[in-house]
Amino acid sequence: MAAIKISSKVEESVWEDLRRFAKETDRSISGLLTQAIRDYIRRQRVRPEVVTHLERSMSDNEELGRLLAE
């Protein structure tokens, strides 16, 4: 897969932690950043079936939700 060059700012202490971790694990900073971004996106994205289930559950339990809110 083609790689692109990016530019960003991070706290100096975080950058130093990343550099040390890359060295300790014999991995590249680029590889670590790529994996970190991939993992972050995967964790933050909500699968459509989860949203559908949540909406159905909220609809099915609307009265209970109202009672709990009181």
C-alpha positions as CSV (number, residue, x, y, z in Angstrom):
1,M,0.0,0.0,0.0
2,A,1.3,3.5,-0.8
3,A,2.4,5.7,2.0
4,I,1.8,9.4,2.3
5,K,3.8,11.9,4.2
6,I,2.0,13.8,7.0
7,S,2.9,16.7,9.3
8,S,1.5,17.1,12.7
9,K,2.4,18.4,16.2
10,V,2.5,16.3,19.4
11,E,3.7,17.0,22.9
12,E,7.4,16.7,23.2
13,S,7.2,14.1,26.0
14,V,4.8,12.0,23.9
15,W,7.2,12.1,21.0
16,E,10.1,11.0,23.2
17,D,8.0,8.1,24.6
18,L,7.2,7.1,21.1
19,R,10.8,7.2,20.0
20,R,11.9,5.2,23.0
21,F,9.2,2.6,22.4
22,A,10.1,2.3,18.8
23,K,13.7,1.7,19.7
24,E,12.8,-0.8,22.5
25,T,10.6,-2.8,20.2
26,D,12.8,-2.5,17.1
27,R,10.0,-1.0,15.1
28,S,9.8,2.2,13.0
29,I,8.0,5.3,14.2
30,S,6.0,5.3,11.0
31,G,4.9,1.7,11.6
32,L,3.8,2.5,15.2
33,L,1.9,5.6,14.1
34,T,0.1,3.7,11.3
35,Q,-0.9,0.9,13.7
36,A,-2.0,3.4,16.4
37,I,-4.1,5.4,14.0
38,R,-5.7,2.1,12.6
39,D,-6.5,0.9,16.1
40,Y,-7.9,4.3,17.2
41,I,-10.2,4.4,14.2
42,R,-11.4,0.8,14.7
43,R,-12.2,1.5,18.4
44,Q,-14.0,4.8,17.7
45,R,-16.1,3.7,14.8
46,V,-19.5,2.3,15.7
47,R,-20.7,-0.6,13.6
48,P,-24.1,0.1,11.9
49,E,-25.6,-3.1,13.4
50,V,-24.7,-1.8,16.9
51,V,-26.5,1.5,16.2
52,T,-29.5,-0.3,14.8
53,H,-29.7,-2.5,17.9
54,L,-29.4,0.5,20.2
55,E,-32.1,2.4,18.4
56,R,-34.4,-0.6,18.5
57,S,-33.7,-1.2,22.2
58,M,-34.4,2.4,23.0
59,S,-37.6,2.3,21.1
60,D,-38.8,-1.0,22.7
61,N,-38.0,0.4,26.2
62,E,-39.1,4.0,25.8
63,E,-41.5,3.8,28.7
64,L,-38.9,2.3,31.0
65,G,-36.5,5.1,30.0
66,R,-39.1,7.7,30.9
67,L,-39.7,6.0,34.3
68,L,-35.9,5.9,35.0
69,A,-35.5,9.5,34.1
70,E,-38.0,10.6,36.8
